Amino acid sequence: MTSIEGRKWFDKKAPEWGWEEMISLTKLNDINSGFVVNGELMIVAEVETFEAVSTSQVAAVRDDSEWTLLGYYSSSEEDKDDVTVVVKGFHVLDSQVNQVKEIFEKHPDLATNLVLKNQNLKNVYMGFLLDLIKTLSKLPKELTEEDLNFADSTLSDLTNAGFMLDWLRLKLNRALEKQIACDAG
């Protein structure tokens, strides 16, 4: 494990703060270092916030069995997307809540076999799932071969993590069939 600790101030105006170098490429690619497993590299960054110092401050927390709202108030219209809601254990933006709730209503077993315990990874995987659904909602003529290959790879990763996505595999297969038909016709 490689770790660098420090204190940096970053926000929307300075999101690029960090370290230009943390680990050498040689060490990263070394099969004995443990960073690359089965040809894949996953980087997890943990950011700890000690105190919120901004125009947005936590206003309320509402919790029930389905979802938790972490409410914020702000004097700035651009901060409205900072509201995070926990739906079935996944932290999503307020703008994504209805879509995520609808997915769980249609597919209640979606995350029953999920093997991810790290909250950050769960959230990232949910983001990939939402992006995948958005991609597969395009018209066949709008989908490129690259889109479909990436969708297939993403779907495999999500399934390997324990998401129950047979319904999405069917949708991808139909999109592939339509793409082949469009290319042929």
C-alpha positions in Angstrom: 0.0 0.0 0.0 1.2 3.5 -0.9 0.0 6.4 1.1 0.7 10.1 1.0 -0.9 12.4 3.6 -1.2 16.1 3.5 -3.6 19.0 3.8 -4.8 20.7 0.7 -7.6 23.1 0.2 -9.7 22.3 -2.9 -13.1 23.2 -4.1 -14.9 23.8 -7.5 -12.4 26.6 -8.3 -9.3 24.5 -7.5 -10.2 20.8 -8.1 -6.8 19.9 -9.4 -4.8 20.1 -6.1 -2.9 17.0 -5.2 0.4 15.4 -5.9 1.8 15.0 -9.4 3.8 12.0 -8.3 2.8 9.3 -5.8 4.1 6.1 -7.1 6.5 5.2 -9.9 5.1 3.6 -13.0 7.6 0.8 -12.6 6.3 0.0 -9.2 2.6 0.4 -10.3 3.1 -2.1 -13.2 5.2 -4.6 -11.1 3.0 -7.7 -10.9 4.3 -8.4 -7.3 3.3 -4.9 -6.1 -0.4 -5.9 -5.9 -1.7 -2.8 -7.7 -2.6 -4.6 -10.9 -4.8 -7.6 -10.4 -6.0 -9.7 -13.3 -4.8 -7.0 -15.7 -6.9 -4.3 -14.0 -5.9 -1.3 -11.9 -8.2 0.2 -9.4 -7.3 3.4 -7.6 -9.2 4.5 -4.6 -8.7 7.9 -3.0 -10.0 8.6 0.4 -10.7 12.3 1.3 -11.5 13.2 4.8 -13.3 16.4 5.5 -12.7 17.9 8.9 -14.9 20.9 8.6 -17.2 22.2 5.9 -16.3 25.8 5.1 -18.5 27.1 2.3 -21.8 28.7 1.5 -23.4 25.3 1.7 -23.9 23.8 5.2 -25.8 20.8 6.3 -29.3 21.8 7.1 -31.0 18.5 7.9 -30.8 14.8 7.8 -34.0 12.8 7.1 -33.8 9.1 7.4 -36.3 6.3 6.7 -35.9 2.7 5.6 -35.7 3.5 1.9 -33.5 6.6 1.7 -31.7 9.2 3.6 -31.6 12.9 2.6 -28.6 14.8 3.5 -30.0 18.3 3.1 -28.0 21.4 2.3 -28.9 25.0 2.0 -27.0 27.4 -0.1 -27.0 31.0 -1.1 -25.7 30.0 -4.5 -27.8 28.5 -7.3 -24.7 26.5 -8.6 -24.5 24.6 -5.3 -27.9 23.0 -5.8 -26.3 19.8 -7.1 -24.4 19.3 -3.9 -27.4 17.6 -2.2 -26.7 13.9 -1.7 -29.3 11.4 -1.0 -28.7 7.8 0.2 -31.0 5.4 -1.7 -30.7 1.7 -0.7 -27.2 2.3 0.6 -26.0 4.2 -2.5 -25.1 7.9 -2.2 -26.5 9.7 -5.3 -27.1 13.2 -6.4 -30.6 14.6 -5.7 -31.1 14.8 -9.5 -30.6 11.0 -9.7 -32.9 10.0 -6.8 -36.0 9.3 -8.9 -34.1 7.2 -11.5 -32.4 5.1 -8.8 -35.6 4.6 -6.9 -37.3 3.6 -10.1 -34.6 1.1 -10.9 -34.9 -0.5 -7.4 -38.7 -0.6 -7.8 -38.5 -2.5 -11.1 -35.5 -4.6 -10.0 -35.7 -5.0 -6.2 -33.0 -7.7 -6.2 -30.5 -5.4 -8.0 -28.0 -5.2 -5.2 -28.8 -8.3 -3.1 -25.6 -10.1 -4.1 -23.4 -7.0 -4.1 -19.9 -7.9 -2.8 -18.6 -4.3 -2.5 -18.3 -3.1 1.1 -16.5 0.1 0.5 -19.0 3.0 0.3 -17.0 4.9 -2.2 -16.8 2.0 -4.6 -20.5 1.3 -4.3 -21.2 4.9 -5.2 -18.8 4.7 -8.2 -20.4 1.5 -9.4 -23.9 3.1 -9.2 -22.6 5.9 -11.3 -21.4 3.4 -13.9 -24.8 1.7 -13.8 -26.6 5.0 -14.4 -24.2 5.8 -17.3 -24.7 2.4 -18.8 -28.5 2.7 -18.6 -28.2 6.1 -20.3 -26.0 4.7 -23.0 -28.4 1.8 -23.7 -31.3 4.2 -23.9 -29.9 5.8 -27.1 -31.3 5.0 -30.5 -29.4 2.2 -32.2 -28.1 4.6 -34.9 -26.6 6.8 -32.2 -24.7 3.9 -30.6 -21.1 3.4 -31.9 -19.2 0.1 -31.7 -17.1 1.8 -29.0 -20.2 2.6 -27.0 -21.4 -1.1 -27.2 -17.9 -2.5 -26.3 -17.7 -0.2 -23.3 -21.2 -1.1 -22.3 -20.4 -4.8 -22.5 -17.3 -4.3 -20.4 -19.0 -2.2 -17.9 -21.9 -4.6 -17.6 -19.5 -7.5 -17.0 -17.7 -5.5 -14.2 -21.0 -4.6 -12.6 -22.2 -8.2 -12.7 -18.9 -9.4 -11.3 -19.4 -7.0 -8.4 -22.7 -8.7 -7.6 -25.3 -6.5 -9.3 -28.2 -8.6 -10.7 -28.4 -7.2 -14.2 -29.9 -9.9 -16.4 -32.5 -7.4 -17.6 -29.7 -5.0 -18.7 -27.9 -7.8 -20.4 -31.0 -8.4 -22.5 -31.2 -4.8 -23.3 -27.5 -4.7 -24.4 -28.0 -7.9 -26.5 -31.0 -6.2 -28.3 -28.9 -3.1 -28.9 -26.2 -5.2 -30.4 -28.7 -7.0 -32.7 -30.2 -3.6 -33.8 -26.7 -2.2 -34.4 -25.8 -5.2 -36.6 -29.1 -4.8 -38.4 -28.4 -1.1 -39.0 -24.9 -1.8 -40.2 -26.2 -4.5 -42.6 -29.1 -2.4 -43.9 
